[in-house]
Amino acid sequence: MTTVVIMPGGFHPFHPGHLALYQSAQRAFPDAEVYVAATNDKSDRPFDISDKQKIAYAAGVEPGHFVQVKSPFRAEEIASQYNPNQDVLIFVRSEKDANTQPQAGGVKKDGSASYLQPLLGAKRLEPFARHAYMAYLPTVEFGPTDMTSATQIRAAWPTLTPKRRLALVMSLYPSTKQDVAGAKDIVRIFDQTIGGVAEDISRRGFLQGMSAAAGLATTGAVRAQEKSNFVAVVKIGNEVRQLDLGNKFNTSQEAAEFVDNILSKKGLQGYTVSIARGQPKTNENQGWAATYEDYVEERRS
């Protein structure tokens, strides 16, 4: 019997927190084959699969163990190499993702146990023709800013000088300290992929990470030129709404904090926001807190 452990994810980009989870899985299942499974879906995130793989190997994933799949929690491209009637399949995730889908446990309509079951408490592990299992391992902070997510890396990157970007890459991927050309290649990938895009934020402690990350920049924040107009595009599930912030903010960080405040006030959860400079597209503006002034009036009422 072979135990196959799969760590699914987006990896935009792969970072030391992912590596720590990968290595934790290797320690937790010392006799297992441990893989990282990623799709090439760029609909919501920017990195191409070839770049994700290059970064993952620079981080420390074993060659041949970062695999492109169509569906991370099926990972047939990996599972097909093993015997479904004999081998055990375990998916591992970070504890911070314990409340996100897919969830392990539950029953089918016929009353039998669902395919994906929690590893914790399992008395006997069935081959993956019958069940797969889910395990959660501790979340690890990383980097010079105590980051815990790829979101925070993407948020910090546009605020950094070229010198700080190279330093951050070498901090995130220590093997590149001895390979400056490799470090510069990852900087190039980051620049091409996220260098000019605005910050993505979420409710998972982002603002603390962003405030720390901003401290890496020479001035501690990126100043908008002549108070640029800021626009926030908010995605909640499949719904996209736009918020014209006007030119009331000096920095994208101030704009991000403002948007976080308004969404918190409305009691919203599970959203992502992009902050960008420019003018809103009127065909996307659905009249939801459309301008800064509208929000100020709402707070006064």
N, C-alpha and C positions, 0 to 999 in steps of 0.2 A: 504493500500500500504506500502511495506517495501522497504527501500533503502539499497542496498547491495554495500558496497565499498570494492574493492579488490586492494591490493598493490602487484603487481607481481614483481619478481626479482630473481636474482641468489643467493644472500646472501652467499657469500664465503669470509668471514663470515658475519653474521648479526652483525651490529655495531650500535653505538649511532645515527649515521646519519639516518639509517633505522628506528630506534625507534622514532626519532624526526618526521620523515615523517608519521609514523603510528599514533603518537599522534596528529600531525597536522590534519590528516584525521579525527580522532575522534572529534577534536574541530570544524572542518569545517562542519562535518555532524553529529551533536550530537545525532540524533535519528536513525542513521544508524547502521547496523551490519558491522564492519570493520574487514577484514581478511587479512592475509599475505599468498600469494600463491607462492609456490616454486616447482620446479621439482627436480628429483634426477639425472639429467643429469650431469655426471662428465667428459664428453669428453673434455671440455676446462677448467674446474675449479675443485678443489680437494675435496670439502667437501661433505660428505655423508648426506642424508636427515635427518637421526636421529640426527647427530651432529648439523646440522643447526637448527633443532627444539630445541634441548637442549640449544643452545646458544641464540636463539631468546627468549625463555622463561626466561632465566637468564637476558636478556636485559630488559624484561618488557612486552612482548606480552602476552595478556590474554590467559590462557589455553584454548585449543580447537580452537584458532583462527589463528594458523599456520598450513596450510593445504598443503599436497603434491598433486600436480596436474600434469597432462600430458602436458598441454599447458597453460602457465601462462595467456595469453590473451583470453582464452576461459573459463578456470577454471570451467569446467562442474561439477567437484566434489563439488564445492561450489554452483554454480548456480542451480544445480539440486534440492537443498533443498528449492527453492523458486518458486513462481508462475511467469512464463515467460510472462503471459498476464496481469499481474497486477503490478509486482515489478520492480523497477528501478535498473540498474546495472551501477556502476561508477568505472572505473579504475583510480588509482592515481599513479603519478610518480613524481620524483624530477625534478625541473626546469632544472638541468644540463642534463637531458635526453630528453629535449624537441625536439631535432633535430634527435633523433634516432627512428628507426622503432619499432613498428608500429606507423604510424601517423594517427591522427584523421582527419576526413573531407573527402572531395572529393565526387565523384558520381560514380555510377555503369555504365556499358555499356548502360543500358536502360535509363539513365538520372536521375534515382532516387538516393537519398542520400545513401552513403555507410553505412554499419552497425555501424562502430565506428565513433562517432561524438564528436567534442569538447564540453565540458561542458560550457565553457565560451561563452556567447552569445546565449545559447539555450533558447528559449522562453517557450518551454513546453517540459517536460521530458517524453519520451515514455517508455513503458515497454520494458524489454530486449528481448522479442520476436521480436521486431522491431528494436531497437537500443540499443547500449551501449555507454557510454560517457567516455571521457578522461579528467582528471583534472591534472594540474601541481602545485605543492606546493614548497615553497622555499627550497633550498639546505642548510643544516646546517653543519658547521665545528664542529669537535669534537676532543677529545683526547688531549694529551699534545703537539702534533705537528701540531695542526690545520689541521688534516686530513679531507678529504672529501670523501674517497672511500675505499672499501675493498682492492683494488689494493695496496694502500699505506700501509695498515696493513700487507699484505702479503710481501711487499717489506721490511718493517722495521723488521719483526720478525726474520729473520736469522741473523740480525746484533746485536741482544740483548743478554745480559748475562741472565742466569736463573733468577736472582733476578729482572732484568729489565722486563723480560717477565711476571712475576707474577704481578709486579707493573702496567704494561700496561693493563693486563686483569682486574685488579681491577679498573683501571681508565675507561676502556671502559664499564665495567659492574659493576656499583657501588654496586649492591646487593651482590656481592661476597666479599665485604669488611667485611661483617659479616658472611661469609661462606667461610673460607679459603679452606676447602676441595673442595667446588664447584669451586673456582678459580683455584685450582691446576688441577682439572679435565678438565677445559677449556684449561689450559696450555698444558696438555697432548694431548688434541685433536689437538691444533695448532701444537705442536711438531710433532705429527704423520702425520699430513696433509701437513704442509708447513715448518716445522722446518728446513729441509735440502735442500729444493728446492731454486732455485735462484729467483731473483726479476722479477716480471712482470711489464713492464712499458707501458704507453700509452701517448698520446699527451695531455691528460686532466690535465695539471699542475702537472704531476707526479714528475718531478725533484725537484720542490720546496718542496714537501712533503717528498721526499726521503732524501733530504739534512737535513731537520729538524729532521726526524726520526733517521737518522744516529747519530745525536747528543745525542740520548738516550744511545748509547753504551758507555762503559767505556772509550774507546779511541776516540770516535767520528766516527769511521769507522772500518770495519773489514779488517785486513791485510791478504792478501793471503800469504800462506806459500811458501817461496822461489819463489815468483812471479809465481804463478800458471798460466797455460795456460787458457785463457778465451774464451768461445764460446758463440755467440749470435744466437738464433734461432728466426727468424722473421716470424710472421704470418700476412699476408695481405689478408683478405677475406679467401678463401679456399687454398691460395697458401702459402707454407712454404719454406723459404730460410734460408741458414745458413751462418754465417760470422765468420771466424776463426780470433780471435783478437790476437792470440799469447800470449806471456808473457810480454807484454809491460806495463801492468797496475799493480799497487800495490793493488788496491781494486776493488771490484765489482761495487762500486759507480762510480769510474773513468771509468770503462768499460761501464756502463750504460749511462753515459754522452756522451761518445764517440759515441755510437750507436745512441743516440738521435740526435747528431750533424749530422751524416752521413745521417740519414733518413730525417732530416729537409732539408739538402742541396739538396736531391733528390726530395723534394716537396711532400713526401708521407704523407698520413693521414690515420687514422683509423687502425693503426697497433698495435700489441702487440709484446713484445720482452721478451724472457727469457735469463738471463745471468747465465752461469754455468761454473764451472771449469772442465777442461778435454780436450780431443781431439775431433775434429769434426768427424762425420760419413761421409765418403767420398761419399756414395751413396745418401746423402741428399744435398751435396754441388753442387749447380747449377752454380757455377762460377760467382756469383753476388758479386762484391767487396769481393772476396774470402779471402783475407788476409789483415792484417794491412798495409803491405808495398804497396799493390795495391792501398789502399785508400790514402796513403801519396802521391804516384805518381799522383793520380787523382787530388789531391788538388794542386799539383805543376803545373799541366798542365793548 
